Amino acid sequence: MDINEISSHFSNFSLTKPYLRKQIEQLEKDKEKNPLNSESIKKIFKEKFSFTNFKSSNPNYLKFYYYNSESINDYSWGSSWRSIQIILSYLLSIKNSLNKYDISFKTLFLKYGERTKLINLFKKDNKIQNNNIPNYLNKPFCPFETIDGFADPFISKLILLDFNFSGELLLINDYPKNSYAPKEVFNLIINFEEFVNLLEIHFNDENSTPVIINDGIVSLVITGICVDDNFVYFIIFDPNVKINENCENGIYYIKLFKDGVFDKNENNQPNILGMRLHFKNKNWMVFVPENL
């Protein structure tokens, strides 16, 4: 792709190569880590989650993508792309069409990292017939324009649109200051209580779609929820699995007080992200894909 074509879309920003982050590194096949399939996930659900009123995505359609899956070295920067893979594989599996598409990390990154593709998808979503795109899109937000190649929930929505899936962008509390996506693309700002209510409704469906949350630094996927009189539990698919760690540790629950504070005394979390997973006085971007 022509560098001038990319950089002409915005001012005060220039590229020295087609994308800023380093080339995608291919790992040796003997180091390959395969995504967890639905049978493995169902076993993990049975062993780890014994909630009585647990609502979740259908494990028959779930796959878990995490760092360094598919022999791609994305350790420390690829969690957002792994989150997209989790969502896409789920929706395509429901439609029995997963095998018809290449949703590998490398393919998604190279296809949806550049500005022209994403702007065209934005225009399609907003029914823009000409080149009069909003000024807020003049800032660098595309993965090829950022040093870490990150794909926040705005990118997730645009990618799913290209597969004919829709969804809604939200903010919890406010806009995370480390985000690349323009604040204007988010439809609504809600608090933690409203977010819990939204998820309870969303996960009522038999084939409810996982939900992406992102604080501007890490990307995670919520695949289920349980609410009792005092606490809220989220089932998390966390792509941020350390290199030598069992990938099953990336699937866990977190326990929160009703105000969104992380309950440090009782959690299934294997300390992958420490105390990052709280929602009181912390801002999150959210992408809620449609339920099929």
C-alpha positions as CSV (number, residue, x, y, z in Angstrom):
1,M,0.0,0.0,0.0
2,D,1.2,3.5,-0.9
3,I,2.4,5.4,2.2
4,N,1.4,8.7,0.8
5,E,-2.1,7.4,0.3
6,I,-2.3,6.7,4.0
7,S,-0.7,9.9,5.3
8,S,-2.8,12.1,3.0
9,H,-5.9,11.4,5.1
10,F,-4.6,13.2,8.1
11,S,-2.3,16.1,9.0
12,N,0.7,16.4,11.4
13,F,1.4,12.7,11.1
14,S,3.6,10.7,8.8
15,L,4.7,7.1,8.3
16,T,8.1,5.8,7.6
17,K,6.9,2.4,6.6
18,P,3.5,0.8,5.8
19,Y,2.8,0.3,9.5
20,L,4.6,1.5,12.6
21,R,4.8,-1.6,14.7
22,K,7.4,-4.2,13.8
23,Q,6.7,-6.9,11.2
24,I,4.5,-9.8,12.4
25,E,6.9,-12.5,13.6
26,Q,6.2,-16.0,12.6
27,L,7.1,-18.6,15.3
28,E,8.4,-22.0,14.6
29,K,5.8,-24.7,14.2
30,D,7.1,-26.6,17.2
31,K,6.2,-23.6,19.4
32,E,2.7,-23.3,18.0
33,K,-0.1,-22.8,20.5
34,N,-3.5,-23.7,19.1
35,P,-6.7,-21.9,20.1
36,L,-8.8,-23.8,22.6
37,N,-11.8,-25.5,21.0
38,S,-15.3,-25.7,22.2
39,E,-14.8,-29.2,23.9
40,S,-12.0,-27.9,26.0
41,I,-13.9,-24.8,26.9
42,K,-17.0,-26.7,28.0
43,K,-14.7,-28.8,30.3
44,I,-13.3,-25.6,31.8
45,F,-16.8,-24.1,32.3
46,K,-17.8,-27.2,34.1
47,E,-14.7,-27.3,36.3
48,K,-14.4,-23.6,37.1
49,F,-17.9,-22.1,37.1
50,S,-20.6,-23.5,39.4
51,F,-22.8,-20.5,39.7
52,T,-26.5,-21.4,40.0
53,N,-27.9,-18.5,37.9
54,F,-25.0,-18.3,35.4
55,K,-25.8,-16.8,32.0
56,S,-23.2,-17.2,29.2
57,S,-22.4,-17.4,25.5
58,N,-23.0,-20.9,24.1
59,P,-19.8,-22.8,24.7
60,N,-20.6,-25.0,21.7
61,Y,-19.6,-22.1,19.5
62,L,-16.7,-20.6,21.6
63,K,-13.0,-20.7,20.7
64,F,-10.3,-19.1,22.8
65,Y,-7.6,-17.2,21.0
66,Y,-4.7,-16.0,23.1
67,Y,-1.1,-14.7,22.8
68,N,1.1,-16.6,20.2
69,S,-1.8,-18.7,18.9
70,E,-1.4,-19.9,15.3
71,S,2.4,-19.5,15.5
72,I,2.2,-15.7,15.5
73,N,4.2,-13.8,18.1
74,D,1.9,-11.2,19.3
75,Y,2.9,-11.3,23.0
76,S,2.2,-8.0,24.8
77,W,0.4,-6.3,21.9
78,G,-2.1,-8.6,20.2
79,S,-4.9,-9.0,22.8
80,S,-7.3,-6.7,20.9
81,W,-6.9,-8.8,17.7
82,R,-7.4,-12.0,19.7
83,S,-10.6,-10.6,21.1
84,I,-11.8,-9.9,17.6
85,Q,-11.0,-13.5,16.7
86,I,-13.0,-14.8,19.6
87,I,-16.1,-12.8,18.5
88,L,-15.8,-13.5,14.8
89,S,-15.3,-17.3,15.3
90,Y,-18.3,-17.4,17.6
91,L,-20.7,-15.6,15.2
92,L,-19.4,-17.5,12.1
93,S,-19.8,-20.8,14.0
94,I,-23.4,-20.0,14.8
95,K,-24.0,-19.5,11.1
96,N,-22.0,-22.7,10.3
97,S,-19.6,-20.7,8.1
98,L,-16.4,-20.5,10.1
99,N,-14.5,-22.7,7.6
100,K,-15.5,-20.3,4.7
101,Y,-13.4,-17.4,6.0
102,D,-9.8,-16.8,7.0
103,I,-9.9,-15.0,10.3
104,S,-6.3,-15.8,11.3
105,F,-4.4,-13.1,13.2
106,K,-2.1,-12.3,10.3
107,T,-4.9,-12.0,7.8
108,L,-7.1,-9.7,10.0
109,F,-4.2,-7.5,10.9
110,L,-2.9,-7.0,7.4
111,K,-6.4,-6.5,5.9
112,Y,-7.9,-4.2,8.6
113,G,-4.9,-2.3,9.8
114,E,-4.9,0.4,7.1
115,R,-6.9,3.6,6.9
116,T,-8.6,3.3,3.5
117,K,-10.3,0.0,4.3
118,L,-11.5,1.2,7.7
119,I,-12.7,4.6,6.4
120,N,-14.7,2.8,3.7
121,L,-16.3,0.6,6.3
122,F,-17.2,3.7,8.4
123,K,-18.7,5.3,5.4
124,K,-20.8,2.2,4.7
125,D,-22.0,2.0,8.3
126,N,-23.0,5.7,8.3
127,K,-24.3,5.8,4.7
128,I,-21.8,8.5,3.6
129,Q,-21.8,8.7,-0.2
130,N,-18.9,11.1,-0.6
131,N,-15.6,11.8,1.1
132,N,-17.0,14.2,3.7
133,I,-15.9,12.1,6.7
134,P,-16.1,13.7,10.2
135,N,-13.1,15.7,11.3
136,Y,-12.7,13.5,14.3
137,L,-11.4,10.7,12.0
138,N,-8.4,12.8,11.0
139,K,-6.5,11.7,14.1
140,P,-4.4,8.5,13.9
141,F,-6.7,5.7,15.0
142,C,-5.9,2.8,12.6
143,P,-3.6,0.0,13.7
144,F,-1.1,0.8,11.0
145,E,-0.9,4.3,12.3
146,T,-0.1,3.3,15.9
147,I,3.2,2.1,17.4
148,D,1.6,-0.9,19.0
149,G,-0.8,-2.0,16.2
150,F,-3.7,-2.0,18.7
151,A,-7.3,-2.5,17.5
152,D,-9.7,-1.0,20.0
153,P,-13.5,-1.6,20.0
154,F,-14.1,0.9,17.2
155,I,-11.9,-1.3,14.9
156,S,-13.8,-4.4,16.1
157,K,-17.1,-2.9,15.1
158,L,-15.8,-2.0,11.6
159,I,-14.3,-5.4,11.1
160,L,-17.5,-7.2,12.1
161,L,-19.4,-4.9,9.7
162,D,-17.4,-6.3,6.9
163,F,-18.7,-9.7,7.8
164,N,-22.3,-8.3,7.9
165,F,-22.5,-8.3,11.7
166,S,-23.6,-5.3,13.7
167,G,-23.1,-4.1,17.3
168,E,-23.0,-1.1,19.6
169,L,-20.1,0.9,21.0
170,L,-20.4,2.2,24.6
171,L,-18.3,3.8,27.3
172,I,-18.4,2.8,31.0
173,N,-18.0,6.0,33.1
174,D,-16.1,7.9,30.5
175,Y,-13.5,7.8,27.7
176,P,-10.2,6.1,28.5
177,K,-7.4,8.6,28.0
178,N,-5.1,6.0,26.3
179,S,-7.6,5.3,23.5
180,Y,-7.0,5.7,19.8
181,A,-10.6,5.7,18.8
182,P,-12.4,9.0,18.6
183,K,-14.7,9.6,21.5
184,E,-17.4,10.6,19.1
185,V,-17.9,7.1,17.7
186,F,-19.3,5.8,21.0
187,N,-23.1,5.9,21.2
188,L,-23.6,6.1,25.0
189,I,-21.9,6.6,28.3
190,I,-23.2,4.3,31.1
191,N,-22.2,3.5,34.7
192,F,-21.4,0.1,36.1
193,E,-24.9,-0.7,37.3
194,E,-26.3,0.1,33.9
195,F,-23.6,-2.0,32.3
196,V,-24.5,-5.0,34.5
197,N,-28.2,-4.6,33.6
198,L,-27.3,-4.5,29.9
199,L,-25.3,-7.7,30.2
200,E,-28.0,-9.5,32.1
201,I,-30.4,-8.8,29.2
202,H,-27.8,-9.5,26.5
203,F,-26.8,-12.9,28.0
204,N,-30.4,-14.0,28.3
205,D,-30.3,-15.2,24.7
206,E,-29.4,-18.8,24.1
207,N,-26.6,-17.9,21.7
208,S,-25.6,-14.6,23.3
209,T,-22.5,-13.1,21.8
210,P,-19.4,-12.4,23.9
211,V,-18.7,-8.7,24.7
212,I,-15.4,-6.9,24.3
213,I,-14.1,-4.5,27.0
214,N,-11.0,-2.4,26.6
215,D,-9.3,0.2,28.8
216,G,-7.0,1.5,26.1
217,I,-4.2,-0.8,27.2
218,V,-5.6,-4.3,27.3
219,S,-8.5,-6.0,25.6
220,L,-10.7,-8.7,27.3
221,V,-13.8,-10.6,26.4
222,I,-16.8,-11.1,28.8
223,T,-18.5,-14.4,27.9
224,G,-20.9,-14.7,30.9
225,I,-22.4,-13.1,34.0
226,C,-23.8,-14.1,37.3
227,V,-25.5,-11.6,39.7
228,D,-26.6,-12.3,43.2
229,D,-27.8,-10.1,46.1
230,N,-24.3,-8.7,46.9
231,F,-21.9,-9.5,44.0
232,V,-21.5,-9.5,40.3
233,Y,-19.4,-12.2,38.5
234,F,-18.0,-11.9,35.0
235,I,-16.7,-14.8,33.0
236,I,-13.5,-13.6,31.3
237,F,-11.7,-14.8,28.2
238,D,-8.3,-13.1,28.6
239,P,-5.9,-13.3,25.7
240,N,-3.1,-11.8,27.8
241,V,-1.6,-15.2,28.7
242,K,2.0,-15.3,29.6
243,I,4.4,-17.2,27.3
244,N,5.0,-20.1,29.6
245,E,1.6,-20.1,31.3
246,N,-1.2,-22.7,30.7
247,C,-3.6,-21.1,28.3
248,E,-6.5,-22.4,30.4
249,N,-5.5,-19.7,32.9
250,G,-6.8,-17.2,30.5
251,I,-10.4,-18.3,31.2
252,Y,-11.6,-17.3,34.7
253,Y,-14.2,-15.3,36.6
254,I,-13.8,-12.1,38.5
255,K,-15.9,-11.2,41.5
256,L,-17.0,-7.6,41.9
257,F,-19.0,-5.7,44.5
258,K,-22.2,-4.0,43.2
259,D,-20.3,-0.7,42.8
260,G,-17.7,-2.3,40.5
261,V,-14.9,-2.7,43.0
262,F,-12.8,-5.8,42.5
263,D,-13.1,-8.2,45.4
264,K,-9.5,-9.1,46.0
265,N,-10.4,-11.7,48.7
266,E,-12.1,-14.1,46.4
267,N,-11.3,-14.4,42.7
268,N,-10.6,-17.1,40.2
269,Q,-8.3,-14.8,38.3
270,P,-4.7,-16.2,38.0
271,N,-3.1,-12.8,38.4
272,I,-2.6,-12.2,34.7
273,L,-3.7,-8.6,35.0
274,G,-3.4,-8.0,38.7
275,M,-6.0,-5.5,39.9
276,R,-6.8,-4.0,36.6
277,L,-10.3,-5.5,36.4
278,H,-12.4,-3.0,38.3
279,F,-15.1,-0.6,37.1
280,K,-15.5,2.0,39.8
281,N,-13.9,5.3,38.8
282,K,-12.3,3.6,35.9
283,N,-13.1,4.1,32.2
284,W,-13.7,1.4,29.7
285,M,-14.6,1.1,26.0
286,V,-17.2,-1.6,25.2
287,F,-18.3,-3.3,22.1
288,V,-21.5,-5.3,22.3
289,P,-22.0,-7.4,19.2
290,E,-25.5,-8.3,18.0
291,N,-27.1,-11.5,19.2
292,L,-28.1,-13.8,16.3
